[in-house]
């Protein structure tokens, strides 16, 4: 039994240059966003555009505090922007029992709690580096043809009737003055520290068997609590299913976003605030319909008001609110078994585990948290989950030192029991054959999971922000839907590598939904790998030893593909769908007028595991 007490302090920025965003400090009644140009407006000054003073890092009119930004270590805010708690008691208990007292059986079990202080970029002050207002991240979607906003420095002088514009800007919108502020992205950490912790437990039996075998069987489990996750708190809340104008297997298309209802002129722009959307299923979505705002967000184009001006955003006047919170959880359960055997010069071992790791987010910035308001939707196999792991290892002391004598006996037809030393071999040759060791590891493992992401568009079917919540999360904004029973199209010579998986099962998601495939739906291919090493020890005088090693990784040069590289997610794009077509809007459709497979990268290899690698080494010990 034991008790560990972890004493944790809070992070602090040395020069008091860290700022946190707090929801309770945000003055929502002060801000608005211009629907055409997207600049931040001050309602207390007649909805005039706000300007930024880059010298003092202050927004005019005390706007920093109204935006909800507080400076760590100032005005009563703790130096780390969060209140901490120092003492974190972590008890643990365990036992080991020899039930028969013969020293050949051991039954072990244990349980413990382990607190984690967190790295500098988790839910603490370290994550506030390079955030507002010291570093400004803001976006201004161009309202129409960019030549219409020349007064801001992008083209000729502004002219509301400029025929070069795709559509004249609303007369109520004035060109923002130089230096105008646009909705900021802000970063938020908790105002009170909540330290992550893990509970770990195990139960195992170890037994020495006859003939030098040792077996070990165990169950191991753990649970992580208060793990860090990054949420976007300024996205729209999802549209209720009862208000969705799309039926099952009815995707949101470019036509839904651009074709005006019958009877309206060709210059009418669906989503401009007054013109209804005309869906391909025949439904008209008017501005009074709750789905109208979500279609505006999903169908963002220069003729639709700036998404930051949509009334459904929780914090009007802000861009993304990236909140780091300790609210995620994880669990792990595993059966583990090992068998070890030693017989003379040969030692072998086998280990096997069957396990499952689940969590809400595997990393603070897990890129597929599409609905920030419901972490339970994100619960799935962990990004690093490997259901089965099998290792076979061996070390063999090669009996080459007896090879000259045995070879001489064979060559001279002497009986094996004749142990008279041969005259053929010198002491130097004996040294050369002595001390050789062969070792190796054979590994079998199931593939890690990955998420299939909906980012379609090149066939006009489905949009990246398919749910229309304006999360600003780029490609990881929605999933496809799943339709089982469709045959795989097979591979093709114009794509790099073989097709791994069936793209036909992924269809365009129902309009204004996140898609039902969910996080980490597929797995990379399983892996079988052989590593081997040959080494020789040379004795150098009394106290020295020289070791020679020849090592080969992936000895048989077996190509083992990956669709998604969990160690380098920024470069992994073969899990992204960019095409749907056919009667059921499938990502695996091949037919007249559309081909989503030929030359595509979806579900084709991104890269491969390590190729055969051979290396040599010398090590001198003295």
Protein Blocks (a to p, Z undefined) as FASTA:
>chain_A
ZZddddddddddfklpaccddfklpcfklpccdfklopacdfknoopacdddfklopaeh
hlmmmnopacehiahiafklpacdfbdcdddddddddfkonopaccdddddddddebiak
lcbfklmgoiafkbccdddddfblfklmmmnopaccddfklmkbmbdcdfkbccddehia
cddddddddfbdcdddddddddddddddehhiacdddddddddehiacdddfkbccdddf
klpcbdehiacdfklmmmccehiafkbcghilpaccddfkopacdfklmklmmmmmmmgc
fkbccfklpmkbmbghiacdcddddfbccddddddddddddehjbccdddddddddddfb
fbfklcklmblklmklmgccdfklcfbacddddddddfkllmmmmmmmmmnopafklmcd
cfkbcfklmmmmgoiacddddddddddddddddfbhknopajfklnonononojmlbccd
ddehiacebjafkbgcjaedjfklpccddehiebjnbgakbccdddddddddddddddeh
jlbccddddddehklopacddfbdfklmmlmcklccfbdedjkopakbccehiackgopa
ghpafbdcddddddddddddZZ
